[in-house]
Amino acid sequence: MVDLYGQYQKIKPEVDAAISEVISNTTFINGPAVSRFATNLQHYLGVKHVIPCANGTDALQVAMMALDLQPGDEVITSSFTFIATAEVIALLRLTPVLVDVDPVTFNISPEAIERAITPKTKAIVPVHLFGQCADMDRIMDIAKKHHLFVIEDNAQALGADHTSANGLKRKAGTIGHIGCTSFFPSKNLGCYGDGGAIFTNDDALAERLKMTVNHGMKVRYYHDFVGVNSRLDSIQAAILDIKLKKLDEYAEARRYAANFYNRAFAACSKLTTPQTASFTNHVFHQYTLVTKDIDRQELMAHLQQKGIASAIYYPVPLHLQKAYLDPRYKDGDFPVTEHLSQHVISLPIHTEFDDETLEYVTSSVLEFVNR
């Protein structure tokens, strides 16, 4: 689905030198590479604080811990997302409240959020799915009206822009009270191991987040509250700092591939191409089609025979996952989410495509669809 080796070859001298520097100075944890990357990411995002951590799941957990949410508090999020979004809610003994998504963008539905709010609701976690922003203007209005926190799950849309109705343009992850991201290797900004980060413009909240990732500690060996151990190591930070300089270039390469796909599939009635909302751009972490009257498993088998990867994000909605079965939800409750889970397929999309490869992928898909 991604060509990490090809990407590495283009930046190999810089990456190798950065890794060598960290090994030579032996500052493996919280070294200058981590501070440098955090500062550079702050400038890129236009946010006051970036707190690096060990992975994207930790970022979400730390965010909820720092907000001092209590067992039984309800947190609203999408049923059409990766499991980590709801996992951390459950781990903290909060109550995940799942809602349906918009049929065009696949992002959480503001109308569904509003319907799900109860006196126990304390936070909303919108997921910027597949590379474009959720409707943050409406979500922030809902949050303000009901005095709720907003934690943006920005694992898939780092670098995307959100433009508000008043013309204000901000980066995904910097609009809510806290933003969270993952640097898993396949992400648009990915390291060569695990990594994550948390963003905020709130000074007091930033201080608590910094302490939470470091055992609840501000002064060494003095622990003010229960925290966790979640750190981005220096080698990963050094790699990320190199790739951060190329993040916009990487996004353009992904958009080029997505536009190629869109043109190729435009006339195909059995494939619906991704749609981008008017208030955001798209950085295409995934390129996801919705199929109609197609045997999806047969299409995937056909592509596999051609040496082409494909994937389903996500085959089972959260409300139907065995670990999250809840009498509040049943099959049929979230029709958009369930339809998408049954009909979506994602094609490879990355920074190293050439036209010949894109033509091979699209012609192979159409060969099956039009037979």
C-alpha positions as a Markdown table, in Angstrom:
| # | Residue | x | y | z |
|---|---|---|---|---|
| 1 | Met | 0.0 | 0.0 | 0.0 |
| 2 | Val | 3.0 | 2.3 | 0.5 |
| 3 | Asp | 6.6 | 2.3 | -0.9 |
| 4 | Leu | 8.6 | 3.1 | 2.2 |
| 5 | Tyr | 11.8 | 1.7 | 0.7 |
| 6 | Gly | 11.6 | 3.9 | -2.4 |
| 7 | Gln | 10.9 | 6.9 | -0.2 |
| 8 | Tyr | 13.9 | 6.1 | 2.0 |
| 9 | Gln | 16.2 | 5.8 | -0.9 |
| 10 | Lys | 15.6 | 9.5 | -1.9 |
| 11 | Ile | 16.4 | 10.7 | 1.6 |
| 12 | Lys | 18.9 | 8.0 | 2.6 |
| 13 | Pro | 22.0 | 10.2 | 3.1 |
| 14 | Glu | 20.2 | 12.6 | 5.4 |
| 15 | Val | 18.4 | 9.8 | 7.4 |
| 16 | Asp | 21.6 | 7.8 | 7.8 |
| 17 | Ala | 23.5 | 10.8 | 9.0 |
| 18 | Ala | 20.8 | 11.8 | 11.5 |
| 19 | Ile | 20.6 | 8.3 | 12.9 |
| 20 | Ser | 24.4 | 8.2 | 13.2 |
| 21 | Glu | 24.5 | 11.5 | 15.0 |
| 22 | Val | 22.0 | 10.3 | 17.6 |
| 23 | Ile | 24.0 | 7.1 | 18.1 |
| 24 | Ser | 27.2 | 9.0 | 18.4 |
| 25 | Asn | 25.9 | 11.5 | 21.0 |
| 26 | Thr | 24.0 | 8.7 | 22.8 |
| 27 | Thr | 21.0 | 11.0 | 23.7 |
| 28 | Phe | 18.5 | 8.3 | 22.9 |
| 29 | Ile | 15.6 | 9.6 | 25.1 |
| 30 | Asn | 14.5 | 13.2 | 25.2 |
| 31 | Gly | 17.6 | 14.3 | 23.4 |
| 32 | Pro | 18.1 | 17.5 | 21.3 |
| 33 | Ala | 16.6 | 15.7 | 18.2 |
| 34 | Val | 13.3 | 15.4 | 20.0 |
| 35 | Ser | 13.2 | 19.0 | 21.1 |
| 36 | Arg | 14.2 | 20.2 | 17.6 |
| 37 | Phe | 11.5 | 18.1 | 15.9 |
| 38 | Ala | 8.8 | 19.3 | 18.4 |
| 39 | Thr | 9.8 | 22.9 | 17.7 |
| 40 | Asn | 9.8 | 22.5 | 14.0 |
| 41 | Leu | 6.4 | 20.7 | 14.0 |
| 42 | Gln | 5.0 | 23.5 | 16.2 |
| 43 | His | 6.1 | 26.0 | 13.5 |
| 44 | Tyr | 4.7 | 23.9 | 10.7 |
| 45 | Leu | 1.3 | 23.5 | 12.4 |
| 46 | Gly | 1.1 | 27.0 | 13.7 |
| 47 | Val | 0.3 | 25.6 | 17.2 |
| 48 | Lys | 1.8 | 26.8 | 20.5 |
| 49 | His | 2.7 | 23.3 | 21.9 |
| 50 | Val | 3.7 | 19.9 | 20.5 |
| 51 | Ile | 4.2 | 17.2 | 23.0 |
| 52 | Pro | 5.9 | 14.1 | 21.4 |
| 53 | Cys | 4.9 | 10.6 | 22.7 |
| 54 | Ala | 5.4 | 7.0 | 22.0 |
| 55 | Asn | 2.5 | 6.4 | 19.5 |
| 56 | Gly | -0.8 | 7.7 | 18.3 |
| 57 | Thr | -2.9 | 5.5 | 20.7 |
| 58 | Asp | -0.9 | 6.9 | 23.7 |
| 59 | Ala | -1.6 | 10.4 | 22.3 |
| 60 | Leu | -5.3 | 9.9 | 22.6 |
| 61 | Gln | -5.1 | 8.3 | 26.0 |
| 62 | Val | -2.9 | 11.0 | 27.4 |
| 63 | Ala | -5.2 | 13.7 | 26.0 |
| 64 | Met | -8.1 | 12.1 | 27.9 |
| 65 | Met | -6.1 | 11.7 | 31.1 |
| 66 | Ala | -5.0 | 15.3 | 31.0 |
| 67 | Leu | -8.6 | 16.5 | 30.7 |
| 68 | Asp | -9.3 | 14.6 | 33.9 |
| 69 | Leu | -12.2 | 12.7 | 32.5 |
| 70 | Gln | -13.8 | 10.4 | 35.0 |
| 71 | Pro | -15.1 | 6.8 | 34.8 |
| 72 | Gly | -18.6 | 6.8 | 33.3 |
| 73 | Asp | -18.1 | 10.1 | 31.4 |
| 74 | Glu | -19.3 | 9.7 | 27.8 |
| 75 | Val | -17.1 | 10.4 | 24.9 |
| 76 | Ile | -18.6 | 10.7 | 21.4 |
| 77 | Thr | -16.8 | 9.4 | 18.4 |
| 78 | Ser | -17.3 | 7.7 | 15.0 |
| 79 | Ser | -18.1 | 4.0 | 14.5 |
| 80 | Phe | -16.2 | 4.1 | 11.2 |
| 81 | Thr | -12.6 | 4.4 | 12.3 |
| 82 | Phe | -9.6 | 2.4 | 13.6 |
| 83 | Ile | -10.2 | 0.7 | 16.9 |
| 84 | Ala | -7.7 | 2.9 | 18.8 |
| 85 | Thr | -10.1 | 5.8 | 18.9 |
| 86 | Ala | -12.6 | 3.9 | 21.0 |
| 87 | Glu | -10.0 | 1.6 | 22.7 |
| 88 | Val | -8.5 | 4.4 | 24.8 |
| 89 | Ile | -12.0 | 5.5 | 25.9 |
| 90 | Ala | -12.8 | 2.0 | 27.1 |
| 91 | Leu | -9.3 | 1.6 | 28.8 |
| 92 | Leu | -9.9 | 4.6 | 30.9 |
| 93 | Arg | -13.3 | 3.3 | 31.9 |
| 94 | Leu | -15.1 | 6.1 | 30.1 |
| 95 | Thr | -18.1 | 5.3 | 28.0 |
| 96 | Pro | -17.7 | 5.3 | 24.2 |
| 97 | Val | -20.7 | 6.7 | 22.4 |
| 98 | Leu | -20.6 | 5.8 | 18.8 |
| 99 | Val | -22.3 | 7.7 | 16.0 |
| 100 | Asp | -22.7 | 7.4 | 12.2 |
| 101 | Val | -20.7 | 9.3 | 9.6 |
| 102 | Asp | -21.4 | 11.5 | 6.6 |
| 103 | Pro | -22.0 | 9.5 | 3.4 |
| 104 | Val | -19.8 | 11.8 | 1.3 |
| 105 | Thr | -16.7 | 12.4 | 3.4 |
| 106 | Phe | -17.0 | 9.4 | 5.7 |
| 107 | Asn | -16.2 | 11.7 | 8.6 |
| 108 | Ile | -18.3 | 12.0 | 11.8 |
| 109 | Ser | -21.7 | 13.5 | 11.3 |
| 110 | Pro | -22.3 | 16.7 | 13.3 |
| 111 | Glu | -26.0 | 16.0 | 13.3 |
| 112 | Ala | -25.3 | 12.5 | 14.8 |
| 113 | Ile | -23.1 | 14.1 | 17.4 |
| 114 | Glu | -25.8 | 16.5 | 18.5 |
| 115 | Arg | -28.4 | 13.7 | 18.8 |
| 116 | Ala | -26.0 | 11.6 | 21.0 |
| 117 | Ile | -25.3 | 14.3 | 23.6 |
| 118 | Thr | -26.6 | 13.5 | 27.1 |
| 119 | Pro | -25.9 | 15.1 | 30.6 |
| 120 | Lys | -23.0 | 12.6 | 30.9 |
| 121 | Thr | -21.2 | 13.7 | 27.7 |
| 122 | Lys | -17.9 | 15.3 | 28.3 |
| 123 | Ala | -15.9 | 15.2 | 25.0 |
| 124 | Ile | -16.1 | 14.6 | 21.3 |
| 125 | Val | -13.4 | 12.9 | 19.3 |
| 126 | Pro | -13.7 | 13.7 | 15.6 |
| 127 | Val | -11.5 | 11.5 | 13.4 |
| 128 | His | -10.1 | 13.3 | 10.3 |
| 129 | Leu | -10.5 | 10.1 | 8.3 |
| 130 | Phe | -8.4 | 9.1 | 5.2 |
| 131 | Gly | -6.8 | 12.5 | 5.0 |
| 132 | Gln | -9.4 | 15.3 | 5.1 |
| 133 | Cys | -10.9 | 17.3 | 8.0 |
| 134 | Ala | -14.1 | 16.7 | 9.7 |
| 135 | Asp | -16.5 | 19.7 | 9.8 |
| 136 | Met | -14.7 | 21.4 | 12.6 |
| 137 | Asp | -16.8 | 24.7 | 12.5 |
| 138 | Arg | -20.0 | 22.8 | 13.3 |
| 139 | Ile | -18.3 | 20.4 | 15.8 |
| 140 | Met | -16.7 | 23.3 | 17.7 |
| 141 | Asp | -20.1 | 25.1 | 17.8 |
| 142 | Ile | -21.7 | 22.0 | 19.2 |
| 143 | Ala | -18.9 | 21.7 | 21.8 |
| 144 | Lys | -19.2 | 25.3 | 22.8 |
| 145 | Lys | -23.0 | 25.1 | 23.1 |
| 146 | His | -22.8 | 22.0 | 25.4 |
| 147 | His | -19.5 | 22.8 | 27.2 |
| 148 | Leu | -17.6 | 19.8 | 25.8 |
| 149 | Phe | -13.9 | 19.1 | 25.1 |
| 150 | Val | -12.8 | 18.3 | 21.5 |
| 151 | Ile | -9.9 | 16.0 | 20.9 |
| 152 | Glu | -9.0 | 15.7 | 17.2 |
| 153 | Asp | -7.8 | 12.3 | 16.1 |
| 154 | Asn | -5.5 | 13.5 | 13.4 |
| 155 | Ala | -3.6 | 10.3 | 12.8 |
| 156 | Gln | -4.6 | 10.3 | 9.1 |
| 157 | Ala | -4.7 | 14.0 | 8.1 |
| 158 | Leu | -1.5 | 15.6 | 9.3 |
| 159 | Gly | -0.8 | 18.5 | 7.0 |
| 160 | Ala | -4.4 | 19.0 | 5.8 |
| 161 | Asp | -5.9 | 22.5 | 6.0 |
| 162 | His | -9.2 | 23.4 | 7.4 |
| 163 | Thr | -10.8 | 26.7 | 6.3 |
| 164 | Ser | -13.5 | 28.1 | 8.5 |
| 165 | Ala | -16.5 | 30.1 | 7.3 |
| 166 | Asn | -14.8 | 33.3 | 8.3 |
| 167 | Gly | -11.8 | 32.5 | 6.1 |
| 168 | Leu | -9.5 | 31.4 | 8.9 |
| 169 | Lys | -7.2 | 28.6 | 7.7 |
| 170 | Arg | -5.7 | 26.2 | 10.3 |
| 171 | Lys | -4.0 | 22.9 | 10.2 |
| 172 | Ala | -5.9 | 19.7 | 11.1 |
| 173 | Gly | -5.3 | 18.9 | 14.7 |
| 174 | Thr | -4.9 | 22.5 | 15.9 |
| 175 | Ile | -8.6 | 23.5 | 16.1 |
| 176 | Gly | -10.0 | 21.5 | 19.1 |
| 177 | His | -8.7 | 21.7 | 22.6 |
| 178 | Ile | -6.2 | 18.9 | 21.9 |
| 179 | Gly | -5.0 | 17.3 | 18.7 |
| 180 | Cys | -3.4 | 13.9 | 18.4 |
| 181 | Thr | -1.4 | 12.2 | 15.7 |
| 182 | Ser | 0.5 | 9.0 | 14.9 |
| 183 | Phe | 3.9 | 8.6 | 13.2 |
| 184 | Phe | 3.3 | 4.9 | 12.4 |
| 185 | Pro | 5.6 | 4.2 | 9.4 |
| 186 | Ser | 2.8 | 4.1 | 6.8 |
| 187 | Lys | 1.4 | 7.5 | 7.8 |
| 188 | Asn | 1.9 | 10.6 | 5.7 |
| 189 | Leu | 4.6 | 11.6 | 8.2 |
| 190 | Gly | 5.9 | 8.3 | 9.4 |
| 191 | Cys | 9.0 | 7.3 | 11.3 |
| 192 | Tyr | 10.9 | 4.0 | 11.2 |
| 193 | Gly | 9.2 | 2.6 | 14.3 |
| 194 | Asp | 6.5 | 3.9 | 16.6 |
| 195 | Gly | 5.8 | 7.5 | 17.5 |
| 196 | Gly | 3.1 | 10.0 | 18.1 |
| 197 | Ala | 2.4 | 13.6 | 19.3 |
| 198 | Ile | -0.1 | 15.8 | 21.0 |
| 199 | Phe | -0.9 | 19.4 | 20.1 |
| 200 | Thr | -2.6 | 22.2 | 22.0 |
| 201 | Asn | -2.7 | 26.0 | 22.2 |
| 202 | Asp | -3.6 | 26.0 | 25.9 |
| 203 | Asp | -0.6 | 26.7 | 28.1 |
| 204 | Ala | -1.9 | 25.1 | 31.2 |
| 205 | Leu | -3.2 | 22.0 | 29.3 |
| 206 | Ala | 0.2 | 21.7 | 27.6 |
| 207 | Glu | 1.9 | 21.6 | 31.0 |
| 208 | Arg | -0.4 | 18.8 | 32.2 |
| 209 | Leu | 0.1 | 16.9 | 29.0 |
| 210 | Lys | 3.9 | 17.1 | 29.3 |
| 211 | Met | 3.7 | 15.8 | 32.9 |
| 212 | Thr | 1.3 | 13.1 | 31.9 |
| 213 | Val | 3.6 | 11.5 | 29.3 |
| 214 | Asn | 6.4 | 11.6 | 31.9 |
| 215 | His | 4.9 | 9.7 | 34.9 |
| 216 | Gly | 3.0 | 12.7 | 36.2 |
| 217 | Met | 6.3 | 14.4 | 36.9 |
| 218 | Lys | 7.5 | 18.0 | 36.4 |
| 219 | Val | 10.5 | 17.9 | 38.8 |
| 220 | Arg | 12.5 | 14.7 | 38.6 |
| 221 | Tyr | 11.2 | 12.1 | 41.2 |
| 222 | Tyr | 8.3 | 14.3 | 42.3 |
| 223 | His | 5.1 | 13.0 | 41.0 |
| 224 | Asp | 2.0 | 15.2 | 41.2 |
| 225 | Phe | -0.5 | 12.8 | 39.7 |
| 226 | Val | -0.7 | 9.4 | 38.0 |
| 227 | Gly | 0.8 | 9.5 | 34.5 |
| 228 | Val | 2.3 | 7.2 | 32.0 |
| 229 | Asn | 5.6 | 6.5 | 30.4 |
| 230 | Ser | 5.2 | 7.6 | 26.7 |
| 231 | Arg | 8.2 | 9.1 | 24.9 |
| 232 | Leu | 9.3 | 9.5 | 21.3 |
| 233 | Asp | 12.9 | 8.3 | 21.0 |
| 234 | Ser | 15.6 | 10.5 | 19.5 |
| 235 | Ile | 16.3 | 8.3 | 16.5 |
| 236 | Gln | 12.6 | 8.5 | 15.4 |
| 237 | Ala | 12.5 | 12.2 | 16.1 |
| 238 | Ala | 15.6 | 12.8 | 13.9 |
| 239 | Ile | 14.0 | 10.8 | 11.0 |
| 240 | Leu | 10.7 | 12.7 | 11.4 |
| 241 | Asp | 12.5 | 16.0 | 11.4 |
| 242 | Ile | 13.9 | 15.2 | 7.9 |
| 243 | Lys | 10.6 | 14.0 | 6.6 |
| 244 | Leu | 8.7 | 17.0 | 8.0 |
| 245 | Lys | 10.5 | 19.3 | 5.6 |
| 246 | Lys | 9.0 | 17.2 | 2.8 |
| 247 | Leu | 5.5 | 16.7 | 4.1 |
| 248 | Asp | 3.8 | 19.1 | 1.8 |
| 249 | Glu | 5.7 | 17.7 | -1.2 |
| 250 | Tyr | 4.6 | 14.2 | -0.1 |
| 251 | Ala | 1.0 | 15.5 | 0.1 |
| 252 | Glu | 1.2 | 16.8 | -3.5 |
| 253 | Ala | 2.5 | 13.5 | -4.7 |
| 254 | Arg | -0.4 | 11.7 | -3.1 |
| 255 | Arg | -2.9 | 14.2 | -4.6 |
| 256 | Tyr | -1.4 | 13.7 | -8.0 |
| 257 | Ala | -2.0 | 9.9 | -7.6 |
| 258 | Ala | -5.5 | 10.5 | -6.3 |
| 259 | Asn | -6.3 | 12.8 | -9.3 |
| 260 | Phe | -5.0 | 10.2 | -11.7 |
| 261 | Tyr | -7.3 | 7.6 | -10.1 |
| 262 | Asn | -10.2 | 9.9 | -10.1 |
| 263 | Arg | -9.9 | 10.6 | -13.8 |
| 264 | Ala | -9.5 | 6.9 | -14.6 |
| 265 | Phe | -12.6 | 5.9 | -12.7 |
| 266 | Ala | -14.8 | 9.0 | -13.4 |
| 267 | Ala | -17.0 | 7.2 | -16.0 |
| 268 | Cys | -17.3 | 4.0 | -14.0 |
| 269 | Ser | -20.8 | 3.7 | -12.5 |
| 270 | Lys | -19.7 | 0.9 | -10.2 |
| 271 | Leu | -17.0 | 2.9 | -8.4 |
| 272 | Thr | -17.5 | 6.1 | -6.4 |
| 273 | Thr | -14.3 | 8.1 | -6.0 |
| 274 | Pro | -13.4 | 10.1 | -2.9 |
| 275 | Gln | -15.1 | 13.5 | -2.4 |
| 276 | Thr | -13.5 | 16.4 | -0.6 |
| 277 | Ala | -15.5 | 18.7 | 1.5 |
| 278 | Ser | -15.5 | 22.4 | 0.6 |
| 279 | Phe | -13.9 | 23.5 | 3.9 |
| 280 | Thr | -10.8 | 21.3 | 3.7 |
| 281 | Asn | -8.1 | 19.9 | 1.4 |
| 282 | His | -7.2 | 16.3 | 1.2 |
| 283 | Val | -3.8 | 14.7 | 1.9 |
| 284 | Phe | -4.9 | 11.2 | 0.9 |
| 285 | His | -3.6 | 9.0 | 3.6 |
| 286 | Gln | -5.9 | 6.5 | 2.0 |
| 287 | Tyr | -7.5 | 6.4 | -1.4 |
| 288 | Thr | -10.8 | 4.7 | -0.8 |
| 289 | Leu | -13.5 | 3.8 | -3.4 |
| 290 | Val | -17.1 | 2.8 | -2.7 |
| 291 | Thr | -18.1 | -0.2 | -4.9 |
| 292 | Lys | -21.5 | -1.0 | -6.3 |
| 293 | Asp | -22.5 | -4.4 | -7.7 |
| 294 | Ile | -19.0 | -5.7 | -7.4 |
| 295 | Asp | -17.7 | -8.7 | -5.5 |
| 296 | Arg | -15.1 | -6.9 | -3.4 |
| 297 | Gln | -13.2 | -10.1 | -2.4 |
| 298 | Glu | -13.0 | -11.2 | -6.0 |
| 299 | Leu | -11.7 | -7.7 | -7.0 |
| 300 | Met | -9.0 | -7.9 | -4.3 |
| 301 | Ala | -8.0 | -11.4 | -5.5 |
| 302 | His | -7.8 | -10.2 | -9.1 |
| 303 | Leu | -5.5 | -7.3 | -8.0 |
| 304 | Gln | -3.4 | -9.7 | -5.9 |
| 305 | Gln | -2.9 | -11.8 | -9.0 |
| 306 | Lys | -1.7 | -8.7 | -10.7 |
| 307 | Gly | 0.8 | -7.9 | -7.9 |
| 308 | Ile | -1.3 | -5.0 | -6.7 |
| 309 | Ala | -2.1 | -4.4 | -3.0 |
| 310 | Ser | -5.5 | -3.4 | -1.8 |
| 311 | Ala | -7.1 | -3.2 | 1.7 |
| 312 | Ile | -10.4 | -2.6 | 3.4 |
| 313 | Tyr | -10.5 | 0.2 | 5.9 |
| 314 | Tyr | -12.6 | -0.9 | 7.9 |
| 315 | Pro | -14.4 | -4.2 | 7.4 |
| 316 | Val | -16.2 | -4.2 | 10.8 |
| 317 | Pro | -17.6 | -1.0 | 12.4 |
| 318 | Leu | -16.7 | -0.4 | 16.0 |
| 319 | His | -20.3 | -1.0 | 17.2 |
| 320 | Leu | -20.2 | -4.5 | 15.7 |
| 321 | Gln | -16.8 | -5.4 | 17.0 |
| 322 | Lys | -16.8 | -8.3 | 19.5 |
| 323 | Ala | -14.9 | -6.3 | 22.1 |
| 324 | Tyr | -17.3 | -3.4 | 21.9 |
| 325 | Leu | -20.7 | -5.1 | 21.6 |
| 326 | Asp | -23.2 | -3.0 | 23.6 |
| 327 | Pro | -26.9 | -3.4 | 24.0 |
| 328 | Arg | -27.3 | 0.2 | 23.0 |
| 329 | Tyr | -26.3 | -0.7 | 19.4 |
| 330 | Lys | -27.3 | -3.3 | 16.9 |
| 331 | Asp | -26.8 | -4.2 | 13.3 |
| 332 | Gly | -28.6 | -1.5 | 11.2 |
| 333 | Asp | -28.3 | 1.3 | 13.7 |
| 334 | Phe | -25.6 | 3.1 | 11.6 |
| 335 | Pro | -26.6 | 2.6 | 8.0 |
| 336 | Val | -23.9 | 4.8 | 6.4 |
| 337 | Thr | -21.1 | 3.2 | 8.4 |
| 338 | Glu | -22.4 | -0.3 | 7.8 |
| 339 | His | -22.8 | 0.3 | 4.1 |
| 340 | Leu | -19.2 | 1.7 | 3.8 |
| 341 | Ser | -17.8 | -1.3 | 5.7 |
| 342 | Gln | -19.4 | -3.6 | 3.2 |
| 343 | His | -18.4 | -1.7 | 0.1 |
| 344 | Val | -15.2 | 0.3 | 0.5 |
| 345 | Ile | -11.9 | -0.7 | -0.9 |
| 346 | Ser | -8.6 | 1.2 | -0.7 |
| 347 | Leu | -5.9 | 1.2 | -3.4 |
| 348 | Pro | -2.2 | 1.9 | -3.0 |
| 349 | Ile | -1.3 | 5.5 | -2.6 |
| 350 | His | 2.1 | 6.9 | -1.8 |
| 351 | Thr | 4.8 | 9.3 | -2.7 |
| 352 | Glu | 6.7 | 7.2 | -5.2 |
| 353 | Phe | 4.2 | 6.5 | -7.9 |
| 354 | Asp | 4.9 | 7.1 | -11.6 |
| 355 | Asp | 2.3 | 7.4 | -14.3 |
| 356 | Glu | 3.1 | 3.9 | -15.7 |
| 357 | Thr | 2.4 | 2.3 | -12.3 |
| 358 | Leu | -0.8 | 4.3 | -11.8 |
| 359 | Glu | -1.9 | 3.3 | -15.3 |
| 360 | Tyr | -1.3 | -0.3 | -14.5 |
| 361 | Val | -3.3 | -0.1 | -11.2 |
| 362 | Thr | -6.3 | 1.7 | -12.8 |
| 363 | Ser | -6.4 | -0.5 | -15.9 |
| 364 | Ser | -6.2 | -3.6 | -13.7 |
| 365 | Val | -9.2 | -2.4 | -11.6 |
| 366 | Leu | -11.2 | -1.5 | -14.7 |
| 367 | Glu | -10.4 | -4.8 | -16.3 |
| 368 | Phe | -12.2 | -6.6 | -13.5 |
| 369 | Val | -15.0 | -4.0 | -13.1 |
| 370 | Asn | -15.9 | -3.9 | -16.8 |
| 371 | Arg | -15.7 | -7.6 | -17.6 |
